[in-house]
């Protein structure tokens, strides 16, 4: 919890001295930042590094709040607010724990909600791969087709457990 507070405090300091990039560069930049935060959480879980997942989830909580809704269509706006609270809750749960099993449980919810958000808003700046782990009955998103199962980590035979269930094509954000 102390680490999360430190990360959030430092993020606040940086923001005060450097205006929020997402608002400067628009919706496409902000959504790309959110997706990259998610992918960094996934990488931390795959590397069995709870600290990295925790830090990146704290960053995701922050970045979710900087997405400029003024640039959204009415459909995107409605979809964003249908999913935002769930995205924030899952990211916050990951950021407040240093237990890999607990983080992975909430990563599953985060993955499903982010997928629904991107599909509902038609906001995918680059192709995403929706992966499925049958042995864990969980999904995750990836920016590549290589199977790196975040629910089992990089050690052991289950690290490559999974299949590509769907390729979500790039759908650049339109105003």
C-alpha positions as CSV (number, residue, x, y, z in Angstrom):
1,X,0.0,0.0,0.0
2,X,2.9,2.3,0.8
3,X,4.4,1.6,-2.6
4,X,1.1,2.4,-4.3
5,X,0.8,5.7,-2.4
6,X,4.4,6.6,-3.4
7,X,3.7,5.8,-7.1
8,X,0.5,7.8,-7.1
9,X,2.3,10.7,-5.3
10,X,5.1,10.8,-7.8
11,X,2.7,10.5,-10.7
12,X,0.8,13.5,-9.3
13,X,4.1,15.5,-9.0
14,X,5.0,14.7,-12.6
15,X,1.6,15.7,-13.8
16,X,1.7,19.1,-12.1
17,X,5.0,19.9,-13.8
18,X,4.1,18.2,-17.1
19,X,0.5,18.6,-18.3
20,X,-1.4,15.4,-18.9
21,X,-0.1,13.9,-22.2
22,X,-3.4,12.2,-22.9
23,X,-5.2,15.5,-23.0
24,X,-2.5,17.1,-25.1
25,X,-2.5,14.3,-27.7
26,X,-6.1,13.2,-27.7
27,X,-8.1,10.1,-27.4
28,X,-6.0,7.8,-29.6
29,X,-2.9,8.5,-27.5
30,X,-4.8,8.0,-24.2
31,X,-6.3,4.6,-25.3
32,X,-2.9,3.5,-26.5
33,X,-1.4,4.4,-23.2
34,X,-4.1,2.4,-21.3
35,X,-3.5,-0.6,-23.5
36,X,0.3,-0.4,-23.0
37,X,-0.2,-0.2,-19.2
38,X,-2.3,-3.4,-19.5
39,X,0.4,-5.1,-21.5
40,X,3.0,-4.2,-19.0
41,X,0.9,-5.7,-16.2
42,X,0.6,-8.8,-18.3
43,X,4.4,-8.9,-18.8
44,X,4.9,-8.5,-15.1
45,X,2.6,-11.4,-14.3
46,X,4.3,-13.6,-17.0
47,X,7.7,-12.8,-15.5
48,X,6.3,-13.8,-12.0
49,X,7.1,-10.2,-10.8
50,X,4.3,-9.1,-8.5
51,X,6.1,-5.7,-7.9
52,X,6.1,-4.8,-11.6
53,X,2.4,-5.8,-12.0
54,X,1.6,-3.8,-8.9
55,X,3.4,-0.7,-10.2
56,X,2.0,-0.9,-13.7
57,X,-1.5,-1.4,-12.3
58,X,-1.1,1.8,-10.3
59,X,-0.1,3.6,-13.5
60,X,-3.1,2.2,-15.2
61,X,-5.5,3.5,-12.5
62,X,-4.0,6.9,-13.1
63,X,-4.1,6.7,-16.9
64,X,-7.7,5.5,-17.0
65,X,-8.6,8.8,-15.3
66,X,-6.8,10.9,-18.0
67,X,-8.7,9.6,-21.0
68,X,-10.3,12.7,-22.6
69,X,-14.0,11.9,-23.0
70,X,-14.7,15.1,-24.8
71,X,-13.1,13.5,-27.9
72,X,-15.5,10.5,-27.8
73,X,-18.6,9.9,-30.0
74,X,-21.8,9.5,-28.0
75,X,-21.5,5.7,-28.5
76,X,-17.9,5.6,-27.3
77,X,-18.8,7.8,-24.3
78,X,-21.7,5.5,-23.3
79,X,-19.5,2.4,-23.7
80,X,-16.6,4.0,-21.8
81,X,-18.6,4.8,-18.8
82,X,-20.3,1.4,-18.9
83,X,-16.9,-0.2,-18.3
84,X,-14.7,2.4,-16.6
85,X,-15.6,1.6,-13.0
86,X,-14.8,-2.1,-13.6
87,X,-11.5,-1.3,-15.2
88,X,-10.6,0.9,-12.3
89,X,-11.6,-1.6,-9.7
90,X,-9.6,-4.5,-11.3
91,X,-6.5,-2.3,-11.8
92,X,-6.8,-1.0,-8.2
93,X,-7.1,-4.5,-6.8
94,X,-3.9,-5.5,-8.7
95,X,-2.1,-2.4,-7.6
96,X,-2.9,-2.9,-3.9
97,X,-1.6,-6.5,-3.7
98,X,1.8,-8.1,-3.9
99,X,0.3,-11.6,-4.2
100,X,0.7,-13.1,-7.7
101,X,-2.3,-15.4,-7.3
102,X,-4.5,-12.5,-6.2
103,X,-3.2,-10.2,-9.0
104,X,-3.9,-12.9,-11.6
105,X,-7.4,-13.4,-10.3
106,X,-8.1,-9.7,-10.9
107,X,-6.1,-9.6,-14.1
108,X,-8.7,-12.0,-15.6
109,X,-11.5,-9.5,-14.8
110,X,-9.4,-6.7,-16.1
111,X,-8.7,-8.6,-19.4
112,X,-12.4,-9.3,-20.0
113,X,-13.4,-5.8,-19.2
114,X,-10.7,-4.2,-21.4
115,X,-11.7,-6.5,-24.3
116,X,-15.3,-5.5,-23.9
117,X,-14.4,-1.8,-23.7
118,X,-12.2,-2.0,-26.9
119,X,-14.9,-3.9,-28.8
120,X,-17.8,-1.8,-27.6
121,X,-16.0,1.5,-28.4
122,X,-14.3,0.3,-31.6
123,X,-11.1,1.7,-30.1
124,X,-8.2,-0.5,-31.0
125,X,-5.2,1.5,-32.2
126,X,-3.3,-1.7,-33.2
127,X,-4.2,-5.4,-33.7
128,X,-4.8,-7.3,-30.5
129,X,-4.9,-11.0,-29.9
130,X,-7.4,-12.4,-27.5
131,X,-5.8,-15.5,-25.9
132,X,-7.5,-18.2,-24.0
133,X,-6.1,-20.6,-21.3
134,X,-8.2,-23.7,-21.2
135,X,-6.5,-25.0,-18.1
136,X,-7.2,-21.7,-16.3
137,X,-10.5,-20.9,-18.1
138,X,-9.3,-17.3,-18.5
139,X,-8.7,-14.9,-21.3
140,X,-6.0,-12.2,-21.8
141,X,-5.0,-9.8,-24.5
142,X,-1.7,-9.6,-26.3
143,X,-0.1,-7.4,-29.0
144,X,1.5,-10.5,-30.6
145,X,0.5,-14.0,-31.4
146,X,3.1,-15.7,-29.2
147,X,1.5,-17.5,-26.2
148,X,2.9,-16.2,-22.9
149,X,0.4,-17.2,-20.3
150,X,0.3,-14.6,-17.5
151,X,-1.7,-16.9,-15.3
152,X,1.1,-19.4,-15.0
153,X,4.2,-17.2,-15.6
154,X,7.4,-17.9,-17.5
155,X,8.4,-21.0,-15.5
156,X,7.0,-24.5,-16.3
157,X,5.1,-26.2,-19.0
158,X,2.0,-24.1,-18.6
159,X,3.7,-20.9,-19.6
160,X,2.7,-21.7,-23.2
161,X,-0.8,-22.9,-22.4
162,X,-3.2,-21.1,-24.5
163,X,-4.6,-20.4,-27.9
164,X,-5.5,-17.4,-30.0
165,X,-9.3,-17.1,-29.9
166,X,-9.7,-13.9,-31.8
167,X,-7.7,-11.3,-33.6
168,X,-9.2,-7.9,-32.8
169,X,-8.2,-5.8,-35.8
170,X,-6.9,-2.2,-35.5
171,X,-9.8,0.2,-35.5
172,X,-8.3,3.7,-35.3
173,X,-10.3,6.0,-33.1
174,X,-12.6,8.3,-35.1
175,X,-14.1,11.5,-33.9
